[in-house]
Structures are given as C-alpha cells and as structure tokens.
Amino acid sequence: MRLSANLGFLWSDRSLPDAIRAAKAARFDAVECHWPYNTEIKDISDALAETGLPMLGLNTSRGDTSKGENGLSALVGREADARVAIDEALAYASALNVPNIHVMAGFASGQAAHEFFVENLTYACKNAAQHGITILIEPLNKYDAPNYFLSTTEQAKKVIWDVGLPNLKLMFDCYHVQLMEGDIGHRLEALLPLIGHIQFASVPDRGTPDHGELNYAHVFQVIRELGYIAPLGAEYKPNGDTDASLGWMKTLLT
C-alpha cells in the first residue's frame, strides 16, 4: 500500500516546499496539495527534485474566498473566471509533472449549473489531454460543504457520462462518500473503472484513519483486492502536530 500526503492538511504550518520535505522524512511515497498558487513553481519543483517525490494532484482555485466561494466551474455566468482558474492549474500541473487536476465546481444547483460544469470540464479535459493530465471531480458532503454542486457519486457518474472524455475521472474520497452514501466497499468496486484517485480520513471527524465509523484496515484490504495500486491520499486533519499523528501508518499498514 503506497501513500500520498495531502499537504493541504498535513504540515499545513510549513511552506509547501518544507511540507514536501517533511513528507519525504515521514516516508510517504508521494504528495498532493490543494492550492499551490502562492508558491513559486521553481521552489516546488526544487523540493520535489530534492526528495524524489511525485506530486499527484492539485485543485483549481476556489475563487473569492472572502465571499465564501469554493470553486467556479459550475457557476453560471462565471465562465471567464472558471477558465482562468483552469488555465492556472494547468500551468502549474504541466510545469511540475502533476498528473491530476481537481476542477472544483462551487456552490450551485440545477440543470443550468450542470450544463455549465460539463462545458468547463470539457474545456479542461481537452486542454489537459495535451499534457497527459487527468481531470478529477470530487463529490463533497453536505455537512462540510452545504450547497456544493457535486455531492454524490451518482451525480458524478452523470457528469462524467455527459462530458464523455477519457481523461475525466472520479476523485473517490472515502470520508465524503461515507457521509453521503456509505457502503464504501461495494461503491469502490462498482466505480473502480471511473476512479482516478482515492483519498481517506476518519469519519465523522476527518481525523487520522485509525478510529471512527470506518474500518480502514478492511477498506485498504478491499482496495488491494481490487488491484488498485496507485498511492492513496491521506487527506485528514491532524489534531496538533502532523508528525505526532502518524502512528496509524504502522498500525494500519503492517
């Protein structure tokens, strides 16, 4: 079982380059991040080269966070802003050899938002294909992100079907899926052909995966048996120091 440290939450008190170095020291196999745009590409690239870690994914910008925005690509009338965010993510991902971009939908609802999301994802996929990049969409749970456009895997399947391009995949976050739908094992099996990345955290507190209502020893075994071999994204919120939170790596993976 290989692991990717999500640096949006892990070592979030450090600069992104130093967080990459910390992930290497903790023996993660890869890293991923949320929004790297306040860090120079060269500084990130240097840290990745120094550690030998690949960066697996990053997100498009949330938009104007002072107004509570959480993505732009399903917001009708914000096409220019959505595509600027997509282009920005593509620039970082292509420069850093990042294979996945999570395109964030934002707070929206209705058929017009669906159609707008499909249009922007089509734009993202066609441009990403030129760099060998996969576009990801991720359902977010209604408790952490009420009114977020994408909330279930069934809705994500419909979006992927309507876009109809091979480099659009599902980000399967066990934490979000458990809160909204449950039945993690069967959903992983059914959705495996559509999955581009898997993330995990405890439920319901989004902490370390060694407690809560999901038995991750079992979930990880299911993932192994399905033949999924890409690194799994540890996207949990440490209760204090990240290094002190890593005991689960021994207890769950041995």
Secondary structure per residue as TSV (DSSP state, phi and psi in degrees):
chain	resnum	aa	ss	phi	psi
A	1	M	-	360.0	119.5
A	2	R	-	-101.3	150.3
A	3	L	E	-129.0	142.9
A	4	S	E	-115.8	131.4
A	5	A	E	-86.4	120.5
A	6	N	E	-84.1	110.2
A	7	L	T	-83.8	3.9
A	8	G	T	-68.8	-30.6
A	9	F	T	-115.0	-38.5
A	10	L	T	-84.8	133.5
A	11	W	T	52.4	37.9
A	12	S	T	-71.0	-9.6
A	13	D	T	-84.8	-0.8
A	14	R	S	-112.4	162.8
A	15	S	-	-62.8	157.7
A	16	L	H	-59.5	-44.4
A	17	P	H	-59.9	-40.7
A	18	D	H	-70.8	-32.0
A	19	A	H	-66.0	-37.2
A	20	I	H	-60.6	-44.1
A	21	R	H	-64.3	-37.9
A	22	A	H	-65.7	-38.3
A	23	A	H	-63.9	-38.8
A	24	K	H	-63.0	-45.5
A	25	A	H	-62.2	-30.8
A	26	A	T	-86.1	2.8
A	27	R	T	71.2	31.4
A	28	F	-	-72.9	155.9
A	29	D	S	-92.8	-15.8
A	30	A	E	-162.8	172.7
A	31	V	E	-133.4	163.6
A	32	E	E	-148.3	164.3
A	33	C	-	-144.6	175.7
A	34	H	S	-94.6	-75.4
A	35	W	-	-129.6	100.8
A	36	P	-	-88.6	9.2
A	37	Y	T	-75.0	-10.1
A	38	N	T	-90.8	4.3
A	39	T	S	-116.5	136.8
A	40	E	-	-63.0	138.8
A	41	I	H	-55.5	-41.9
A	42	K	H	-61.9	-39.3
A	43	D	H	-65.5	-38.7
A	44	I	H	-67.7	-45.2
A	45	S	H	-60.5	-41.7
A	46	D	H	-62.7	-41.5
A	47	A	H	-67.5	-38.5
A	48	L	H	-66.0	-41.4
A	49	A	H	-66.1	-40.5
A	50	E	H	-62.8	-41.9
A	51	T	H	-89.3	-21.5
A	52	G	T	76.5	10.0
A	53	L	-	-86.7	136.9
A	54	P	-	-80.9	148.2
A	55	M	B	-98.1	121.3
A	56	L	-	-88.1	-27.0
A	57	G	E	-165.9	160.0
A	58	L	E	-150.1	165.5
A	59	N	E	-105.2	153.1
A	60	T	-	-70.7	158.6
A	61	S	-	-57.7	146.9
A	62	R	-	-75.1	-20.2
A	63	G	-	101.7	-143.3
A	64	D	-	-87.0	96.7
A	65	T	G	-69.3	-21.4
A	66	S	G	-66.6	-20.3
A	67	K	G	-102.9	8.8
A	68	G	T	80.5	17.0
A	69	E	-	-73.2	149.2
A	70	N	-	-141.4	52.5
A	71	G	B	116.9	159.5
A	72	L	S	-128.4	-15.1
A	73	S	T	-78.6	-7.6
A	74	A	T	-111.7	10.1
A	75	L	-	-90.4	106.9
A	76	V	T	-60.3	131.3
A	77	G	T	93.4	-3.9
A	78	R	-	-111.0	31.8
A	79	E	H	-57.5	-45.5
A	80	A	H	-61.5	-45.0
A	81	D	H	-66.4	-40.3
A	82	A	H	-62.0	-40.9
A	83	R	H	-77.6	-28.7
A	84	V	H	-62.0	-42.5
A	85	A	H	-65.0	-40.0
A	86	I	H	-64.7	-45.3
A	87	D	H	-63.2	-39.2
A	88	E	H	-61.6	-45.0
A	89	A	H	-64.3	-40.0
A	90	L	H	-63.7	-37.9
A	91	A	H	-63.5	-45.6
A	92	Y	H	-66.3	-46.4
A	93	A	H	-64.4	-42.3
A	94	S	H	-68.6	-36.3
A	95	A	H	-70.5	-30.4
A	96	L	H	-104.3	6.4
A	97	N	T	58.1	39.3
A	98	V	-	-85.0	124.1
A	99	P	-	-83.2	-13.1
A	100	N	E	-134.6	138.7
A	101	I	E	-125.0	124.5
A	102	H	E	-87.8	112.9
A	103	V	-	-88.4	115.3
A	104	M	-	-83.9	133.3
A	105	A	B	-79.4	-47.6
A	106	G	-	98.1	-178.5
A	107	F	B	-88.8	112.2
A	108	A	-	-165.3	170.3
A	109	S	-	-157.8	163.5
A	110	G	S	96.9	169.6
A	111	Q	H	-65.6	-38.1
A	112	A	H	-62.7	-39.4
A	113	A	H	-65.8	-39.8
A	114	H	H	-59.2	-48.0
A	115	E	H	-64.2	-39.0
A	116	F	H	-67.6	-39.8
A	117	F	H	-62.1	-44.7
A	118	V	H	-60.3	-42.1
A	119	E	H	-62.9	-45.8
A	120	N	H	-69.6	-35.6
A	121	L	H	-67.2	-37.1
A	122	T	H	-61.3	-44.8
A	123	Y	H	-58.9	-46.6
A	124	A	H	-63.3	-45.6
A	125	C	H	-64.0	-43.3
A	126	K	H	-65.1	-39.5
A	127	N	H	-75.1	-35.9
A	128	A	H	-67.4	-33.0
A	129	A	H	-60.4	-29.0
A	130	Q	T	-66.1	-19.1
A	131	H	T	-113.1	6.8
A	132	G	T	69.5	28.9
A	133	I	-	-101.7	141.1
A	134	T	E	-97.2	138.8
A	135	I	E	-96.0	134.0
A	136	L	E	-114.2	145.6
A	137	I	E	-123.0	145.0
A	138	E	-	-131.7	119.3
A	139	P	-	-68.0	132.3
A	140	L	-	-110.8	143.9
A	141	N	-	-73.7	154.6
A	142	K	T	-74.0	-11.8
A	143	Y	T	-83.2	-45.3
A	144	D	T	-80.7	-31.9
A	145	A	S	-135.0	65.4
A	146	P	T	-59.2	136.2
A	147	N	T	75.1	8.4
A	148	Y	B	-64.0	141.6
A	149	F	S	-60.9	-41.8
A	150	L	-	-105.6	117.4
A	151	S	-	-129.2	-12.7
A	152	T	-	-136.0	159.4
A	153	T	H	-69.1	-30.0
A	154	E	H	-64.5	-41.9
A	155	Q	H	-64.6	-40.4
A	156	A	H	-63.0	-40.4
A	157	K	H	-57.9	-42.5
A	158	K	H	-62.6	-42.9
A	159	V	H	-63.0	-46.3
A	160	I	H	-61.4	-41.9
A	161	W	H	-61.8	-44.6
A	162	D	H	-70.2	-32.5
A	163	V	H	-71.2	-45.3
A	164	G	-	67.9	29.0
A	165	L	-	-116.9	142.4
A	166	P	T	-70.3	-17.9
A	167	N	T	-99.8	25.7
A	168	L	E	-109.7	121.5
A	169	K	E	-132.5	171.2
A	170	L	E	-96.1	130.5
A	171	M	E	-87.6	110.7
A	172	F	E	-96.5	97.4
A	173	D	E	-94.8	111.4
A	174	C	H	-56.9	-35.4
A	175	Y	H	-61.2	-53.8
A	176	H	H	-64.9	-43.5
A	177	V	H	-65.0	-40.5
A	178	Q	H	-61.7	-42.3
A	179	L	H	-66.9	-32.8
A	180	M	H	-95.3	-32.3
A	181	E	T	-134.1	-30.0
A	182	G	-	68.9	-165.2
A	183	D	-	55.1	47.9
A	184	I	H	-57.3	-46.7
A	185	G	H	-58.9	-49.0
A	186	H	H	-67.7	-36.2
A	187	R	H	-67.8	-39.3
A	188	L	H	-58.9	-45.2
A	189	E	H	-64.5	-45.4
A	190	A	H	-68.4	-34.4
A	191	L	H	-96.6	-1.3
A	192	L	G	-49.3	-42.5
A	193	P	G	-63.0	-20.5
A	194	L	G	-97.7	-9.6
A	195	I	E	-80.8	127.9
A	196	G	E	-104.6	-20.4
A	197	H	E	-163.2	147.4
A	198	I	E	-121.3	135.1
A	199	Q	E	-124.4	164.5
A	200	F	E	-152.1	154.6
A	201	A	-	-167.4	161.8
A	202	S	-	-66.5	156.5
A	203	V	T	-122.6	131.2
A	204	P	T	-102.1	5.3
A	205	D	T	-94.7	-2.2
A	206	R	-	59.6	32.5
A	207	G	-	-96.2	-156.6
A	208	T	-	-61.1	150.1
A	209	P	T	-81.4	11.9
A	210	D	T	-97.0	15.9
A	211	H	S	-153.8	175.0
A	212	G	S	99.0	-169.5
A	213	E	S	-83.9	-9.8
A	214	L	S	-101.9	131.7
A	215	N	-	-90.3	95.8
A	216	Y	H	-72.3	-22.5
A	217	A	H	-58.5	-42.0
A	218	H	H	-70.7	-45.2
A	219	V	H	-59.6	-44.8
A	220	F	H	-63.5	-36.9
A	221	Q	H	-64.5	-42.3
A	222	V	H	-58.3	-45.2
A	223	I	H	-62.0	-42.9
A	224	R	H	-60.9	-45.5
A	225	E	H	-65.7	-26.5
A	226	L	T	-76.7	-8.7
A	227	G	T	83.5	15.3
A	228	Y	-	-80.0	121.9
A	229	I	-	-118.8	-5.1
A	230	A	S	-69.5	155.3
A	231	P	-	-60.1	141.5
A	232	L	E	-92.1	138.7
A	233	G	E	-86.7	115.9
A	234	A	E	-81.2	94.1
A	235	E	-	-114.0	68.3
A	236	Y	-	-120.0	163.5
A	237	K	-	-100.7	110.2
A	238	P	-	-64.1	144.1
A	239	N	S	-91.6	77.5
A	240	G	S	108.2	-143.9
A	241	D	-	-64.6	131.3
A	242	T	T	-61.7	-45.4
A	243	D	G	-58.8	-35.6
A	244	A	G	-73.3	-11.8
A	245	S	G	-93.9	0.1
A	246	L	T	-91.1	10.0
A	247	G	T	-58.7	-28.4
A	248	W	H	-60.0	-25.6
A	249	M	H	-63.2	-28.8
A	250	K	H	-87.1	-42.3
A	251	T	H	-73.7	-33.0
A	252	L	T	-92.6	-21.8
A	253	L	T	-110.5	10.6
A	254	T	-	-114.7	360.0
